[in-house]
Amino acid sequence: MKLVTAIIKPFKLDDVREALAELGVHGLTVTEVRGFGRQKGQTEIYRGAEYTINFIAKIKVETVVPDERVPDIIHAITEAARTGRIGDGKIMVANVEQMVRIRTGETGEGAL
């Protein structure tokens, strides 16, 4: 199993959720996060004063999927989240050693 984590622009969340639902992904964890990459923040003007926002608001989407589903999941997220502009985000994939469904005690892929 793999943990697929995507950092995306907030307004792309519904598009990503719908794309993953079409692939049969049944569970997502979504977290509001702040950070920066190549964007290095942005400059805003408020009441005539210019100030820099060092951390940009993003959304972190996480899901655990079977190994063979990873390429399709990555493709779906990439297509749904892409705007073609800087700051579109990143996708990371990590191994999941064990998973347990607390309610039933199921383990492994049965817990998905």
C-alpha beads as a LAMMPS data file, in Angstrom:
LAMMPS data file: protein, C-alpha beads

112 atoms
111 bonds

1 atom types
1 bond types

-500.0 500.0 xlo xhi
-500.0 500.0 ylo yhi
-500.0 500.0 zlo zhi

Masses

1 110.0

Atoms # bond

1 1 1 0.000 0.000 0.000
2 1 1 1.055 3.572 -0.605
3 1 1 0.223 6.881 1.013
4 1 1 -0.330 9.460 -1.714
5 1 1 -0.058 13.031 -0.452
6 1 1 -0.819 15.997 -2.690
7 1 1 -0.321 19.656 -1.854
8 1 1 -2.647 21.670 -4.089
9 1 1 -4.207 25.095 -4.507
10 1 1 -7.353 25.445 -2.363
11 1 1 -9.709 26.191 -5.244
12 1 1 -8.715 22.898 -6.918
13 1 1 -9.921 20.690 -4.051
14 1 1 -13.347 19.889 -5.530
15 1 1 -11.804 19.014 -8.905
16 1 1 -9.301 16.659 -7.249
17 1 1 -11.968 15.071 -5.046
18 1 1 -14.212 14.424 -8.048
19 1 1 -11.341 12.973 -10.099
20 1 1 -10.433 10.583 -7.291
21 1 1 -14.080 9.608 -6.714
22 1 1 -14.322 8.640 -10.402
23 1 1 -11.421 6.234 -9.780
24 1 1 -13.202 4.684 -6.819
25 1 1 -11.125 6.283 -4.065
26 1 1 -13.382 6.039 -1.020
27 1 1 -11.393 7.873 1.623
28 1 1 -9.474 11.139 1.748
29 1 1 -7.996 13.223 4.496
30 1 1 -7.944 16.942 3.716
31 1 1 -5.977 19.459 5.764
32 1 1 -5.534 23.204 5.376
33 1 1 -1.797 23.900 5.393
34 1 1 0.550 26.816 4.772
35 1 1 3.957 26.762 3.136
36 1 1 6.089 27.901 0.268
37 1 1 8.151 26.444 -2.523
38 1 1 9.500 28.269 -5.515
39 1 1 6.835 30.930 -5.016
40 1 1 8.658 32.231 -1.925
41 1 1 5.482 33.901 -0.697
42 1 1 3.684 36.856 -2.215
43 1 1 3.402 40.592 -1.719
44 1 1 0.049 42.091 -0.723
45 1 1 -1.100 45.686 -0.239
46 1 1 -3.417 46.376 2.696
47 1 1 -4.614 49.924 3.432
48 1 1 -1.816 51.355 1.377
49 1 1 0.939 49.399 3.147
50 1 1 2.839 46.668 1.319
51 1 1 3.676 43.510 3.217
52 1 1 4.925 40.035 2.343
53 1 1 3.072 36.835 3.087
54 1 1 5.792 34.233 3.588
55 1 1 3.516 31.192 3.724
56 1 1 0.879 30.518 1.078
57 1 1 -2.407 28.762 1.949
58 1 1 -2.581 25.289 0.395
59 1 1 -4.600 22.096 0.828
60 1 1 -3.044 18.739 1.682
61 1 1 -4.964 15.732 0.350
62 1 1 -3.963 12.278 1.580
63 1 1 -5.198 8.829 0.640
64 1 1 -3.908 5.271 1.023
65 1 1 -4.232 3.082 -2.060
66 1 1 -3.017 -0.308 -3.294
67 1 1 0.378 -0.179 -5.036
68 1 1 -1.047 -0.877 -8.505
69 1 1 -3.425 2.126 -8.291
70 1 1 -0.682 4.720 -7.700
71 1 1 -0.013 5.683 -11.363
72 1 1 -3.740 6.279 -12.007
73 1 1 -4.107 8.280 -8.793
74 1 1 -1.094 10.459 -9.629
75 1 1 -2.411 11.069 -13.140
76 1 1 -5.891 12.007 -11.872
77 1 1 -4.544 14.441 -9.266
78 1 1 -2.120 15.995 -11.742
79 1 1 -4.799 16.577 -14.364
80 1 1 -7.351 17.908 -11.873
81 1 1 -4.979 20.210 -9.955
82 1 1 -2.961 21.657 -12.845
83 1 1 -3.416 25.330 -13.713
84 1 1 -0.105 25.714 -15.530
85 1 1 1.045 28.413 -13.125
86 1 1 3.656 28.420 -10.414
87 1 1 2.416 26.959 -7.147
88 1 1 0.269 24.158 -8.572
89 1 1 1.724 21.869 -5.918
90 1 1 3.441 18.537 -5.413
91 1 1 2.533 14.862 -5.091
92 1 1 4.485 12.566 -2.769
93 1 1 4.185 8.790 -2.473
94 1 1 5.322 6.842 0.608
95 1 1 5.119 3.212 1.682
96 1 1 2.507 2.205 4.244
97 1 1 3.757 -0.651 6.386
98 1 1 0.478 -1.475 8.091
99 1 1 -3.093 -0.254 8.206
100 1 1 -5.809 -1.210 10.703
101 1 1 -9.504 -0.363 10.569
102 1 1 -10.237 0.432 14.204
103 1 1 -13.946 -0.461 14.086
104 1 1 -13.500 -3.995 12.718
105 1 1 -9.867 -4.826 13.324
106 1 1 -9.307 -5.505 9.604
107 1 1 -5.695 -5.086 8.529
108 1 1 -3.773 -4.458 5.309
109 1 1 -5.694 -3.709 2.124
110 1 1 -8.851 -5.020 3.787
111 1 1 -8.728 -1.921 5.977
112 1 1 -8.910 0.390 2.982

Bonds

1 1 1 2
2 1 2 3
3 1 3 4
4 1 4 5
5 1 5 6
6 1 6 7
7 1 7 8
8 1 8 9
9 1 9 10
10 1 10 11
11 1 11 12
12 1 12 13
13 1 13 14
14 1 14 15
15 1 15 16
16 1 16 17
17 1 17 18
18 1 18 19
19 1 19 20
20 1 20 21
21 1 21 22
22 1 22 23
23 1 23 24
24 1 24 25
25 1 25 26
26 1 26 27
27 1 27 28
28 1 28 29
29 1 29 30
30 1 30 31
31 1 31 32
32 1 32 33
33 1 33 34
34 1 34 35
35 1 35 36
36 1 36 37
37 1 37 38
38 1 38 39
39 1 39 40
40 1 40 41
41 1 41 42
42 1 42 43
43 1 43 44
44 1 44 45
45 1 45 46
46 1 46 47
47 1 47 48
48 1 48 49
49 1 49 50
50 1 50 51
51 1 51 52
52 1 52 53
53 1 53 54
54 1 54 55
55 1 55 56
56 1 56 57
57 1 57 58
58 1 58 59
59 1 59 60
60 1 60 61
61 1 61 62
62 1 62 63
63 1 63 64
64 1 64 65
65 1 65 66
66 1 66 67
67 1 67 68
68 1 68 69
69 1 69 70
70 1 70 71
71 1 71 72
72 1 72 73
73 1 73 74
74 1 74 75
75 1 75 76
76 1 76 77
77 1 77 78
78 1 78 79
79 1 79 80
80 1 80 81
81 1 81 82
82 1 82 83
83 1 83 84
84 1 84 85
85 1 85 86
86 1 86 87
87 1 87 88
88 1 88 89
89 1 89 90
90 1 90 91
91 1 91 92
92 1 92 93
93 1 93 94
94 1 94 95
95 1 95 96
96 1 96 97
97 1 97 98
98 1 98 99
99 1 99 100
100 1 100 101
101 1 101 102
102 1 102 103
103 1 103 104
104 1 104 105
105 1 105 106
106 1 106 107
107 1 107 108
108 1 108 109
109 1 109 110
110 1 110 111
111 1 111 112
